[in-house]
Amino acid sequence: MSLVHIEDAGLSHDGGESFVFRHVTLALESGQFVAVLGPSGAGKSTLLRVVMGLVPPTEGRVTLTAPAHRDGTRGTALVFQDARLMPWRSVRKNVELGLEGLGIPAPERHARAERVLKLVGLTAEAGRWPRQLSGGQRQRAGVARALVTDPELLLMDEPFGALDAITRAGLQQELLEIWRETRKTVLFVTHDVEEAILMADRIVVLSGRPAAVRADIMVGARPRDPSSAEMRALTSELRRLIAEP
């Protein structure tokens, strides 16, 4: 079942004189992990915010079948490249923040935060301050804060882009394990071709501005061997598509 319908959508910040993206049509299936690639400045992150509902499209429409609020949950949640934790709140209290806006009683907030902190491997750090965490731990806390509201759609804006290679590789595997366990629908923006191939069921490639969908590619079965001929060929094809003017 399609969870997200993007129909001939476009976004302009100047009344239609120039567009960030235009004529974008996509459907995201429930439980699917979709990566978005494209040149720098193509509007990948902006498209994510339009899907989230933070910015209305100038043209076309974006429809989510997930309700905005459902019995103490949110339909969507966004994970940023920077975890954006509040420094005056503990890790647990940062994770609980989204539940406070939903009016969840304190005992339930605490229990739900504990569950997702365990899921992301931060149980022992629940009482720490953000300044006491490593970069990877802060990103785990950001993922936990998104998951605690039980969203049907998880939007991720280059969540591992600022991390070192070893931490990034570890978090990629952890996110895949979380996805296998929860089967959330994930829309994952990245500039890293190898990361997209490793993570996604499907890769959408955007062109340069005004961005449009240049390619929509299904990736092979898991697990994946990056050194295989199939994966090397896909890497080359994606790099070619991104580089096209």
Buried (B, 14 or more C-beta within 10 A) or exposed (E): EBBBBBBEBBBBEEEEEEBBBBBBEBEBEBBBBBBBBBBEEBBBBBBBBBBBEEBEBBBBEBEBBBEEEBEBBBBBBBBBBBBBBEEEBBBBBBBBBBBEEBEBEEEEBBEBBBBBBEBBBBEEBBEBBBEEBEBBBBBBBBBBBBBBBBBBBBBBBBBBBBBEEEBBBBBBEBBBEBBEEBEBBBBBBBBBBEBBBBBBBBBBBBBBBBBBBBBEBEBEEEEBEEEEEEBEEBBEBBEEBBEEE
